[in-house]
């Protein structure tokens, strides 16, 4: 009898700490690291967030000035670890022009390869 082993399972895929989120104008960028990825060649990550148009008083005046945004990317795995950086830009209609500013909340990163998600608290 011959037994063949299948591909190695990740076993303990996880995000290392909380990814870093930054905002520049209407663009949100999230960077982080995953570990425990085993012998996978790559991981596929999805960044999701809510973009809000905030007035000068710090309020979100209209429900229509809110949108869900997302982007995704595939990142190489080396020695069971992967670094990722994803950026997404909000595009409001009508535009979110000064003195209004864009803010991002409800931010999450999902590794669809391993079925894990990390939520990033706060508003950026």
BALO-196720 format. One record per residue (C-alpha): x, y, z; residue number from 1; chain. Coordinates in steps of 0.001 Angstrom, whole numbers. Layout:
N
- X,Y,Z,NUM,A $
...
# end
This chain:
124
- 0,0,0,1,A $
- 1282,3423,-941,2,A $
- 140,6542,885,3,A $
- 492,9947,-679,4,A $
- 389,13124,1317,5,A $
- -1631,16074,35,6,A $
- -479,19667,198,7,A $
- 501,20871,3635,8,A $
- -2283,22724,5409,9,A $
- -1595,26103,6907,10,A $
- -2774,24861,10291,11,A $
- -2396,28098,12208,12,A $
- -2879,30958,9764,13,A $
- -3268,34256,11607,14,A $
- -2677,37980,11328,15,A $
- 320,39251,13286,16,A $
- -1071,41954,15563,17,A $
- -3498,44501,14144,18,A $
- -2738,45769,10638,19,A $
- -1880,49469,10283,20,A $
- -4464,51737,8646,21,A $
- -3752,55245,7362,22,A $
- -5793,57771,5382,23,A $
- -4493,60312,2907,24,A $
- -7293,62414,1445,25,A $
- -9884,59982,119,26,A $
- -7559,56964,98,27,A $
- -7303,54297,2810,28,A $
- -4154,52156,2976,29,A $
- -3862,49081,5195,30,A $
- -615,47147,5728,31,A $
- 105,44086,7807,32,A $
- 1542,40616,8093,33,A $
- 192,37079,8202,34,A $
- 1981,34070,9650,35,A $
- 1393,30342,10115,36,A $
- 759,29950,6398,37,A $
- 2565,26652,5871,38,A $
- 3661,25817,2345,39,A $
- 1166,27988,484,40,A $
- 2608,29880,-2478,41,A $
- 357,32921,-1994,42,A $
- -2601,34357,-91,43,A $
- -5522,36393,-1387,44,A $
- -6582,39302,869,45,A $
- -9636,41573,651,46,A $
- -9836,45038,2258,47,A $
- -13386,46218,3057,48,A $
- -14491,49478,4708,49,A $
- -17234,52075,4929,50,A $
- -16334,55509,3547,51,A $
- -18125,58518,5036,52,A $
- -18256,62158,3971,53,A $
- -17853,64194,7187,54,A $
- -18691,67907,7504,55,A $
- -16550,70541,9259,56,A $
- -18444,69947,12525,57,A $
- -17376,66303,12530,58,A $
- -20825,64998,11563,59,A $
- -21958,62658,8818,60,A $
- -24934,64656,7486,61,A $
- -26456,62433,4765,62,A $
- -26910,58702,4390,63,A $
- -26222,59097,663,64,A $
- -22695,60255,1503,65,A $
- -21706,56779,2667,66,A $
- -20403,53955,539,67,A $
- -18908,50522,925,68,A $
- -15450,50256,-598,69,A $
- -13229,47253,-1173,70,A $
- -10149,46097,-3004,71,A $
- -8184,42873,-3113,72,A $
- -4771,41509,-3893,73,A $
- -2659,38367,-3984,74,A $
- 570,38297,-1993,75,A $
- 3489,35827,-2019,76,A $
- 4203,33604,984,77,A $
- 7815,33192,2100,78,A $
- 8748,30896,4979,79,A $
- 5096,30682,6062,80,A $
- 4678,34491,6225,81,A $
- 3186,37132,3937,82,A $
- 3296,40929,4027,83,A $
- 433,42838,2428,84,A $
- -515,46410,1562,85,A $
- -3896,47305,86,86,A $
- -5252,50759,-840,87,A $
- -8750,51847,-1802,88,A $
- -10084,55277,-2794,89,A $
- -13608,56506,-2061,90,A $
- -15530,58065,-4937,91,A $
- -18646,59916,-3844,92,A $
- -21399,61271,-6051,93,A $
- -21863,64112,-5389,94,A $
- -18232,64601,-4466,95,A $
- -17003,65001,-909,96,A $
- -15303,68367,-1440,97,A $
- -13858,70761,1169,98,A $
- -14744,71635,3823,99,A $
- -16071,68044,3851,100,A $
- -13536,65267,4447,101,A $
- -13530,61516,3849,102,A $
- -13353,59160,6831,103,A $
- -13144,55362,6850,104,A $
- -14643,53020,9451,105,A $
- -15762,49366,9764,106,A $
- -12423,48293,8281,107,A $
- -11590,44612,7860,108,A $
- -9052,42437,6081,109,A $
- -10105,38939,5021,110,A $
- -7665,36268,3879,111,A $
- -9938,34295,1543,112,A $
- -7290,31599,1099,113,A $
- -7428,30636,4790,114,A $
- -10853,31990,5788,115,A $
- -9598,34386,8467,116,A $
- -10610,38003,9113,117,A $
- -9244,40793,11276,118,A $
- -11227,43935,12110,119,A $
- -9402,47234,12520,120,A $
- -11043,49413,15181,121,A $
- -11398,53165,14861,122,A $
- -12087,55802,12257,123,A $
- -9383,57007,9898,124,A $
# end
